Structures are given as C-alpha cells and as structure tokens.
C-alpha cells in the first residue's frame, strides 16, 4: 500500500517537475530566438538606412555612373549585400560587403521576386539569409532595394541551444528521479510508521479489552451457576468483575485523553501555583504503591517553587512518570525524585533502577502506541499511552521532556517548565513547599 503511495508521489512529482523544466526550456528557447531575430532585423534596418543615404547621393549626382556608388556595407562582420532594382523590377546592381559570386546575387534576386513578402528568409548556397524589401517613391532610376543579411550563425546558435536544452532535460531527469524518490520515501515513512503503530495499538487495545471482558463474562457465569448464594458469598467473583471493569475504564480514559489532542489541544487552566507542594501531594498519593514493591523513594524537592501553568496537567505528567517508575523499578530498589529551579526554568526528574531501555528505543519512548516490550508492558498493566500523553501535555505547556538511561540500568525522565518569579506567593509556598516525608528525607 505504501509502496504504491510512494510510487504515485514520485510519478506525479516527476511529471510536474519535468513539465515545468520543459516549459521553462521552451520559454528560454523562444525568447532567445526572438532576441536573435530582433537583432537581425535591427541590422537589416541599419543596412537599409545606410543604403538610402548612399542611394540619394547617387541620384543627386546623376552624371556619375552606378560604379561610383559601389562601396562595401558595414554589417558588423556579418555577411550582407543589397540588390538594387529599377521600377520595372529589373536587376541593376549589387552593393556587397561579401565576396560572393554574381550568380549568387541573381539567384537571391529571383527567389525574392517570386515572393510577395516584404521580409523573410531564404536558403542559398547552404546558408540562411534574412532580407528586407524597401520601395522608394522617387523619380530616379532606382526604385527598389532588397537588403540581405546572413542569419546562418543565428540559426546555428538556436540549433545548439535546442540540443543543449534537450540534453539538459534528459540529464536532469535521472538525478531528479533519485531526489524525488528520496523525498517521497521520507514523506511516506512517517505515515507508514504511524499506521503500523496504530495497527499495533489497535491490536493491543483489542487484547486489553478482550481480557477484562473475558474475566467479567467468566465471573458472571459463575454467579449465574449459584443463584441461591448471597452477594457476600459471591464477593470473590464480584471483585474479579470490578477489577476487569477498572482496567477497561483505565484504558478507555487514556484513549479519550489522546483523542482530545487529536481533535484539538485541550483548554488549559493557567494560574500561579506552588509546584513543590503539588508534586509532594502526588508523591504522597502514590507512596503506597511504592511500598507494595518495597521501593525506597528519595525525594529532593526544592520548596517554594512558583510557576504559572496548569496545575492539573503538571500533576498528571508527574503522576505518569512516577507510576511508570514504580511499575518498572526492580523490587527493593530506589526511586529518586528531584525538583529544583534552574535559571528561568523548573526542572523535575524521576529516576528508577530496572530493566534498561535500549539506545535504539530511547528516541521512540514518547511515540504514541509505542512499547519496546509489549509483553512486559502488558504484565505491568501498561497500555503504551502514558508517556505519549505526558509529552503531549508538556508540549502544550511550552516545556520539554526527555529520557536518558545510563550503564547502571538507571532510567531518568526529566521535564522542564518555565519559572514565574512571583514574590507575592513566596511566603505561602515556603510554608507548604514540602511534605513531612520530604522533610524527614532531607534530615537524613
């Protein structure tokens, strides 16, 4: 499917680019031809003007013969000649700056006299000549002249230009094809990856929904098998059903959370708040989960940090990171939390020791639908959506979030938000900056 899409992009872009190049070359060729024709015509007019002056001098001095008027004509190094004709159309004489046989002049005279055009082109002795036919309203013996200019070189220039432009089209098509293919693959690759991840997510979400539904169905059937038992006697099956429904609810809520970013960024409730106290509140709420795995939490939270942001969004991000750390931390290990102000930002990090994230997976951990180890994530209750939600929220808040992993199998998630130096709230923040558990930790 994506190969066909890539090929279509290449095809249409190549057709469009080739048509554009060919059209540009045609315009260049037409403009160049027009310029050369215009220059030739200007030269013909200049030669004709010189001839008029020359001819008037000849007519005024009627006692002189035509031979006295025979002079070379200046045509800037281009071969030219002028044929003089009387009123009856009879050939009289040729004034020429070129050393051509007399028969050539008479052949040119005959060919032009057969054409009614005032100007045009003729082929003569393997050369192309442009001419202009001028008529004089005078009582003298000369009534008409035809001025010729060699246009062979101009046509040769156009011929060479045509060959160069034609060769240029074929020379450009090859590199353009590979360039178009490179960019087409770059365009299609993210779409293909997103589609693959979405397909994987659909498969994982279907499995996650199927499992609790199967649990609910099985326990419901168990309850139906014992219709005479009381609710308290069937409490075990009901608790299993509740656990399955809770898991379904969690998955659906995370999917809705992501869907809100697809439709448009959720509205933020920006206000000044004490982020130190907010993080402490989240930590206290999740401390029981850490105790179940015998995890030690070492918290270093700078008191009294005031920022202007969305308190609920920040708490949600910290909750996701801390829950993630608790899920994947090795039992009886330590989770380190740090929050401090640095210049104009507040920096918060959560570090746990557990299974290391491979370097190739680090750039993808915030991608939607991405899980480096689907089976491990499923066993720990994850859906592969939490970190993506965290990044979306931090991006919306104008901050940054990153992940790193060292050789000691320690994984650190860090997010940064802009500080707000509001001195009016510092007193309150100093009193509420740390929870009791943090003060005990700091006193150690």
Secondary structure by P-SEA (a helix, b strand, c coil): caaaaaaaaaaaaaaaaaaaaaaaaaaaaaaaaaaaaaaaaaaaaaaaaaaaaaaaaaaaaccccccccbbbbbccccccbbbbbccccccccccccccccaaaaaaaaaaaaaccccccccccccbbbbbbbbbbbccccccbbbbbbbaaaaaaaaaaaaaaaaaaaaaaaaaaaaaaaaaaaaaaaaaaaaaaaaaaaaaaaaaaaaaaaaaaaaaaaaaaaccccccccaaaaaaaaaaaaaaaaaaaaaaaaaaaaaacccccccccccaaaaaaaaaaaaaaaaaaabbbbbbbccccccccccaaaaaaaaaaaaaaaaacccccbbbbbbbbbcccbbbbbbbbbccccccccccccccccccccaaaaaaacccccaaaaaaaaaaaaccccccccccccbbbbbbbbbbbbcccaaaaaaaccccaaaaaaaac
